[in-house]
Amino acid sequence: MLNIFIFIAVAFFFTIIVGRLLERLRMPWIFAALIMGTMLAVYNPFSEITSSDTFGFLAELGMYFLLFIIGFEINLKKMAKKGKFLFKVTFFLIFLEAFFGTLVVHFVFGYGWIISFLVALSFATVGEAILIPILDEFKIVNNRLGQTIIGVGLLDDIVEVIALTMVVALVGSSVHPQFNVGVILVSLFILFALSFGLSKLKKESEKFNFLNVDTLFIFSIFILFLFLGIGQYAEATPLAAFLAGIGLRTFISGTRLRTIESEVKTLCYGFFAPIFFLWVGSSMNVQYVLMYPLLVIIVFAVSSGSKILGSLIITRKEMTTKESVMIGIGTSVRFSTSIIIIKILFDNGLIGDDIYSVVIASSIAFTFFVPVVFSNLLVRWKMTSRVTGPKKQ
């Protein structure tokens, strides 16, 4: 019988081997951990390990580190500079998908309107990081199509903050009903105040440029766990991790910022994140998905269809029809934040394994199909390495 150390070693070896194969298909290598987790959901001879407190704690740290990285990568100044067109496209696409998604979750799965909206809002967000390597490979990062997709992916972080805040507030009041709204609001206020306070200490942060990388890295971890500790009082640890990343980015400047980002990413993606995605996959009810594959197809169709339809409607005056379709397809991809929100709702009993399994299965489908379809259409429609001009009449 394997112990937890051998099990984790096997999981990382699987991730390395399968991850290299996935990269050839232009998919993130870390997705291999989710695949292994899904395999364990079918047959898990190591359930004693994957259900242990130790493994669960490591997986939760993986979730917090992922949220920390996502927050750390948000550039508030760059976000503020995005034009009116990108704001309009972003919020229209997310609104349309959230609207239709809410109807599907409510009427098909039978959940209340609030839960239905949060589930729909979570998978309406964009995982643009998966498409960036493809945009770069085909040399369209800096043209109109590439910049629009990246811009929508950047601005949807605002929606992710809203969704995460709503989920945290709902979870806090559900898991600990003795907590009143005031306690939750005070905790959130402190977290936002600390995050905002770090941004106001920009000049003071210059003193940290004299510190070595190891000390600055430890300081970053201190900030993360300080935020997590405060957030735990109102069951707001996911949001706390997110805000810790945002606050630290505005505090540290220059080359030190890039160095620390690299160090934290190495720790996150090199150890904690694979365990988190393994945990997510192993929590699926594969039998339910196999019994009701039509539900996965419905969620997939509604999600991608809403994005394509919304893109055709909102960008028709500025983009060609083909570009609009590509924006809809590209912004359909999702990965980290949406999965985290769904996992939080599932672990706290706010959703069952029906919608959880369907959403995870559809996320897998999106991650497999969207990059392949997107790449092939770029070549077929001859949209690579060209600067788009005025809209064709």
Residue, then its C-alpha position, 0 to 999 in steps of 0.5 A: m500500500l502506498n503512503i502519501f509521499i509515494f502517492i504524490a511522487v507518482a502523481f507528479f511523475f504522471t503530470i510530467i509525462v502527460g503534461r509534455l504530451l498536452e503541451r504539444l496539443r497547445m494545452p497547459w501541462i498542469f491540466a495533466a493533474l486534473i486528468m489523473g484526478t478524473m481517472l481516480a474519480v472512476y476508480n480510486p484505490f488510494s481513497e484513504i490518501t485523497s480523503s485524508d486531512t493532510f492531502g486536503f490541506l495541501a490541496e487547499l493551499g494549492m487553491y490559495f496559492l493559485l488565487f494569490i498568483i491570479g491576484f498578483e498578475i492583475n495590473l490595475k493600472k493597465m486595466a484602467k487604461k483599457g478602452k470603452f470598447l473592451f469594457k463593453v465587450t467584456f461585460f456584455l459577453i459575461f452578462l449574456e453567458a451568465f444570463f443563459g447559464t443561470l436559466v440552465v442551472h435553475f431549470v435543468f438542475g433545480y437550484g435557487w436563483i442565487i446559487s444558479f447565478l453564482v455557478a453561471l457567473s463562475f464559468a462565464t469568466v475567461g481563462e485567457a492564459i491558455l490561449i496566450p501561447i497560441l496567440d504568441e505562436f501565430k504572431i497575433v498577440n499585438n493585432r486587433l484580434g489578439q489584443t481584444i481577447i487578451g483585453v477581455g481576459l484581463l478585464d474579466d478579473i473585475v467580475e472574478v473579484i465580484a463573483l469570489t466576494m459573493v461566494v465568500a459572503l454566501v459561504g460564510s453565512s451558510v457554514h457559520p449561521q451564527f456569524n451575522v452580516g456585520v462580522i463578514l463585512v468587517s472582515l472583508f473591509i479589513l482585507f480590502a483596507l490592507s490591500f489598499g494600504l499596501s498600494k499606498l506604501k509604494k514609496e516605502s517599498e523602495k526600501f525592500n529593494f535592498l533586501n535579498v530575494d530570499t528575504l523578499f520571498i519570505f515577506s511575500i509568504f508572510i503577507l499571504f498567510l496574514f491575509l489568510g488568517i484574517g480572512q478565515y474569521a469570516e470564511a473569506t480565505p479564498l478572497a483573502a488570498f486573491l487580495a493578498g496578491i493584488g496588494l503585494r503587486t502594488f507594493i513591490s516594484g521594478t525588477r524585484l516584482r518580476t523576480i518574486e512573481s517567478e519565485v511564487k509561481t515556481l512554488c505554486y505550479g511546481f508543487f501546490a497547484p498539481i495537488f489542487f487539480l488532482w483533488v478537484g478531478s478526484s471529487m467528480n462523480v463520473q458515473y453521473v456524467l456518463m449517465y447524463p452526457l447530454l447535460v455536459i453537452i448542454v452546458f458546453a453549448v450554452s456557454s460557447g454559444s452565448k460567447i459567440l452570439g454575444s461577440l457577433i452582436i457587440t463587435r459587429k461594427e468594429m470587427t469582421t464576422k470571422e474575428s467576432v466568431m474567433i473572439g467568441i471561441g477564444t473567450s469560451v476557454r476557462f480554467s483556474t478561477s472558475i474551477i476554484i469557485i465551483k470547488i468552494l461551493f461544492d465543498n461547502g454543500l451549496i451545490g451537489d455533485d451533479i452540477y459540480s461534475v457537469v461543470i468540471a467535465s465541461s471545463i475539461a471539454f473546453t480546455f481540450f477543444v477550444p485551443v484545437v478549434f481556435s488554432n485550426l480556424l486561425v490557419r483555415w481563415k488565414m488570420t495568422s501573422r496579419v494586421t487586420g484592417p477596417k471591417k470588410q463590407 
